[in-house]
Amino acid sequence: MTWIMPRTISKAVVLATDLTREGRAGTSPSVDEQADDQDALSAKAARCRRLAAGISDRQAADVLSSMARTYQAAADRLGTQG
């Protein structure tokens, strides 16, 4: 039997992939780049929280909520480095 991923989980996986690909590679960003990265990570966290709140699939919402916590933690770390 083949398991088919429910559409909402599939969308969450696609979103996670897209958000991850938006990240910028680099070893030593400038202060301005760190501020931009912090804002971008905070925006991604907010987007994940908004999407999680707007879907009825609990598993997909949990994935998005976890992503939001991860993005926000990364943004917070950048904020303490500045």
C-alpha positions in Angstrom: 0.0 0.0 0.0 1.3 3.5 -0.9 0.9 6.3 1.6 -0.2 9.6 0.1 0.8 12.7 1.9 -2.3 14.8 2.8 -2.4 18.1 0.9 -1.9 20.4 3.9 1.2 18.5 5.0 2.5 18.5 1.5 2.1 22.3 1.4 3.9 22.6 4.7 6.8 20.6 3.4 7.0 22.7 0.2 6.9 25.9 2.4 9.6 24.6 4.6 11.8 23.8 1.6 11.1 27.2 0.1 11.9 29.1 3.3 15.1 27.1 3.8 16.3 27.8 0.3 15.7 31.6 0.9 18.6 31.5 3.4 21.9 33.1 2.3 25.2 31.3 2.4 28.1 33.2 3.9 30.6 33.0 6.7 30.9 36.6 8.0 27.9 38.8 7.3 28.2 42.6 8.0 26.2 44.2 10.8 23.7 45.5 8.2 23.4 42.0 6.7 22.8 40.5 10.2 20.1 43.0 10.8 18.5 42.2 7.5 18.9 38.5 8.2 17.3 39.0 11.7 14.3 40.8 10.1 14.0 38.1 7.4 14.1 35.3 10.0 11.5 37.1 12.2 9.3 37.5 9.1 9.6 33.8 8.3 8.7 32.9 11.9 5.6 35.1 11.7 4.7 33.6 8.4 4.9 30.1 9.8 2.8 31.1 12.8 0.2 32.7 10.6 0.0 29.6 8.4 -0.1 27.3 11.4 -3.0 29.2 12.8 -4.9 29.1 9.5 -5.0 25.4 8.8 -7.0 22.6 10.3 -4.5 19.8 9.8 -2.9 19.5 13.3 0.2 17.7 12.1 1.0 20.3 9.5 0.3 23.1 12.0 2.7 21.4 14.4 5.4 21.3 11.7 4.9 25.0 10.9 4.9 25.9 14.6 8.1 24.1 15.1 9.6 26.0 12.1 8.4 29.3 13.6 10.2 28.5 16.9 13.4 27.6 15.0 13.3 30.8 12.9 12.6 33.0 15.9 15.4 31.4 17.9 17.8 32.1 15.0 16.6 35.7 14.7 17.0 36.1 18.5 20.6 34.8 18.3 21.4 37.3 15.6 19.9 40.0 17.7 22.2 39.3 20.6 25.3 39.3 18.4 24.7 42.8 17.2 
